[in-house]
C-alpha cells in the first residue's frame, strides 16, 4: 500500500518525515493544528493544512507523530478526530512515544472502524527523520506490516519487529529511560571534569574514545561544546518518557528507583528553564548550579 499519505503532527519529527516521504516520490499532505507548523512545511514544498478532513479523509496511509498520550487520544480517538474522519481500509502508523495502553486503545478503536493499526515508535531525531535513517520499532501483524513496507522503508534505516501492537511502545520507553540516564550521568561527570580545569574539547576528545563513551554522548556533546542547545530532543519530552516508563512499571509492581531519580532530575531541569532545550543542556544545568549562575532561557 502507498497511495496518499497523511502526516498528522508536523513538528520537528513529523515535518521531516513528511519531507522525506515526498522526496521519495510519495503523495503527502501534512496536518497540524499549529499554523506555524503548517506554514513551515509549506515553505519546504510539502502540501500542508489545518483541515483534518482534507488531509485524512481520502488518505490510504495515516502517520501520527504527536507529543504525548493525551494528545494522541484526543487527536485520534476523540470526537471528530482522525479515526472518525479516515476511510475504512486505511492504515494508521502510530509513531509517537506514548504508553502501551494508549496504543492498545487506539488499536481497538481502529478495529471498530475497519482501519489497520501499526505501533511504530522510532529511535532517532529530526536529522534522521529527514534522512530516512530512523530506527523503527514495529508492533503489529505481518499483513499490516507488509502493507506499510513502502512507507517504512523510506523512513527507517533499521527496522525491528517487536511483537504485537503495544510491544513497540514498551521497547521505546525502555530505550528512552536508558538514553535519558546516559545523558544525565554523562552531563554530571563532564561538568565535574571541566570544573576541575580540563579543557572541554580535550575532555570530549578523550571520552569519545574511552570506555565511558556512548552513542548519545558522541552524538550530542559536540553541540554542547559550542553552547548549542537547540532541540533535537526536547528536555520536556525526555522527562515525559521517563515518567511514562515509571508509571508502566508501577502498574506491574516493578521497582524503578533509578528511573524515578532520573525523572526527578529532568523535572528539575524543566523548572530551571530548560523545557525547550535539547536534553544535552543538562551539562549546562550542572555547570550553572556549580557556578551559582542563573539561567535565562531564550525568548
CORDAKA-V669186 format. One record per residue. N is the residue number from 0. PHI is phi in degrees with one decimal (* if undefined). OMEGA is omega as a letter, one per 40 degrees, with the letter a starting at -180 (999 if undefined). Layout:
BEGIN
n={N:N}
phi={PHI:PHI}
omega={OMEGA:OMEGA}
END
This chain:
BEGIN
n={0:1:2:3:4:5:6:7:8:9:10:11:12:13:14:15:16:17:18:19:20:21:22:23:24:25:26:27:28:29:30:31:32:33:34:35:36:37:38:39:40:41:42:43:44:45:46:47:48:49:50:51:52:53:54:55:56:57:58:59:60:61:62:63:64:65:66:67:68:69:70:71:72:73:74:75:76:77:78:79:80:81:82:83:84:85:86:87:88:89:90:91:92:93:94:95:96:97:98:99:100:101:102:103:104:105:106:107:108:109:110:111:112:113:114:115:116:117:118:119:120:121:122:123:124:125:126:127:128:129:130:131:132:133:134:135:136:137:138:139:140:141:142:143:144:145:146:147:148:149:150:151:152:153:154:155:156:157:158:159:160:161:162:163:164:165:166:167:168:169:170:171:172:173:174:175:176:177:178:179:180:181:182:183:184:185:186:187:188:189:190:191:192:193:194:195:196:197:198:199:200:201:202:203:204:205:206:207:208:209:210:211:212:213:214:215:216:217:218:219:220:221:222:223:224:225:226:227:228:229:230:231:232:233:234:235:236:237:238:239:240:241:242:243:244:245:246:247:248:249:250:251:252:253:254:255:256:257:258:259:260:261:262:263:264:265:266:267:268:269:270:271:272:273:274:275:276:277:278:279:280:281:282:283:284:285:286:287:288:289:290:291:292:293:294:295:296:297:298}
phi={*:-135.7:62.8:-82.9:-115.7:-109.2:-109.4:-98.0:101.8:-113.8:-76.5:-57.2:-80.9:-61.4:-62.7:-70.3:-65.7:-61.0:-64.8:-62.8:-66.6:-65.1:-59.3:-85.2:92.9:-83.0:-87.0:-123.9:-129.6:-92.8:-131.6:-155.5:-77.5:-86.9:-64.6:-60.2:-65.7:-63.5:-64.3:-63.8:-69.4:-60.3:-64.0:-89.5:88.2:-107.2:-62.6:-149.7:-153.6:-96.1:-97.5:-60.7:-62.4:-63.8:-78.7:-105.0:-54.1:-115.7:-75.6:-85.3:-128.4:-119.9:-104.7:-114.6:-137.0:-128.3:-71.0:-157.4:-62.4:-62.0:-68.3:-60.7:-60.4:-66.1:-74.0:-94.5:-99.7:-65.6:-58.3:73.3:-86.1:-60.0:-69.7:-71.2:-88.8:-70.2:-84.4:-58.2:93.6:-70.7:-115.1:-101.4:-108.6:-92.7:-113.6:-77.1:-92.3:-136.3:-77.8:-64.4:-65.7:-63.9:-61.3:-66.3:-65.6:-63.4:-63.2:-65.0:-66.2:-60.9:-60.1:-64.1:-110.9:71.6:-112.8:-86.9:-102.1:-127.9:-103.2:-136.2:-70.2:-129.6:-114.9:131.3:-116.0:-56.7:-62.7:-68.5:-62.1:-67.9:-84.8:73.1:-119.8:-64.6:-90.7:-101.5:-104.4:-121.1:-115.1:158.3:-88.6:-62.0:-64.7:-68.8:-62.4:-62.9:-62.5:-83.1:-54.8:-59.8:-81.4:-60.7:-69.7:-73.6:-88.8:-109.7:-78.6:-133.2:-136.2:-133.5:-85.1:-100.7:133.1:-76.5:-55.0:108.6:-69.3:-66.1:-64.2:-63.4:-60.1:-61.4:-65.0:-60.0:-59.2:-74.7:-60.4:-64.8:-63.1:-65.5:-66.3:-60.4:-65.7:-62.0:-66.2:-61.5:-66.3:-63.0:-68.1:-63.4:-63.3:-63.9:-62.9:-71.2:-63.5:-82.3:107.2:-80.9:-60.5:-57.8:-65.5:-66.4:-61.5:-63.0:-58.3:-68.8:-67.0:-69.0:-115.3:-112.8:-64.3:-82.8:-69.8:-152.9:-56.9:-68.0:-62.2:-67.9:-73.9:-101.8:-71.7:-56.7:-68.9:-61.8:-61.1:-91.7:71.0:-97.4:-115.0:-59.1:-74.7:-95.2:-141.3:-68.6:-55.0:-64.4:-75.0:-62.2:-61.0:-60.6:-68.5:-67.3:-60.9:-62.3:-62.4:-62.7:-64.3:-62.3:-62.8:-63.6:-64.1:-105.8:58.2:-106.9:-74.9:-138.0:-64.2:-70.1:-62.6:-64.6:-66.4:-57.9:-60.5:-63.7:-68.9:-68.1:-62.0:-62.5:-61.4:-61.6:-65.9:-89.8:103.1:-97.2:-50.2:-103.5:-91.5:-66.1:-60.1:-71.2:-64.7:-55.8:-65.4:-69.8:-60.1:-64.2:-63.2:-68.3:-60.7:-66.0:-89.2:73.9:-86.7:-93.9:-105.8:-110.2:-63.1:-64.0:-66.2}
omega={i:i:a:a:i:i:a:a:a:i:a:a:a:i:i:i:i:i:i:i:i:i:a:i:i:i:a:i:i:i:i:i:i:i:i:i:i:a:i:a:i:i:i:i:i:i:a:a:i:a:a:a:i:a:a:a:a:a:i:i:i:i:i:i:a:a:a:a:a:i:i:i:a:a:a:a:a:i:a:a:a:a:i:a:a:i:i:a:i:i:i:i:a:a:a:i:a:a:a:i:i:i:i:i:i:a:i:i:i:a:i:a:i:i:a:a:i:a:a:i:a:i:a:a:a:i:i:i:a:a:a:a:i:i:a:i:a:i:i:a:a:a:a:i:i:i:a:a:i:i:a:a:i:a:a:i:i:a:a:i:a:a:a:i:a:a:a:i:i:i:i:i:i:i:a:i:i:i:a:i:i:a:i:a:i:a:i:a:a:i:i:a:i:i:i:i:i:i:a:a:i:a:i:a:a:a:a:i:a:a:a:a:i:i:a:i:a:a:a:a:i:i:i:i:i:a:a:a:i:a:i:i:a:i:a:i:i:i:a:a:i:i:i:a:i:i:i:i:i:i:i:a:i:i:i:a:i:i:i:i:i:i:i:i:i:i:i:i:i:a:a:i:a:a:a:i:i:a:a:i:i:i:i:i:a:i:a:i:a:a:a:a:i:i:i:a:i:i:999}
END
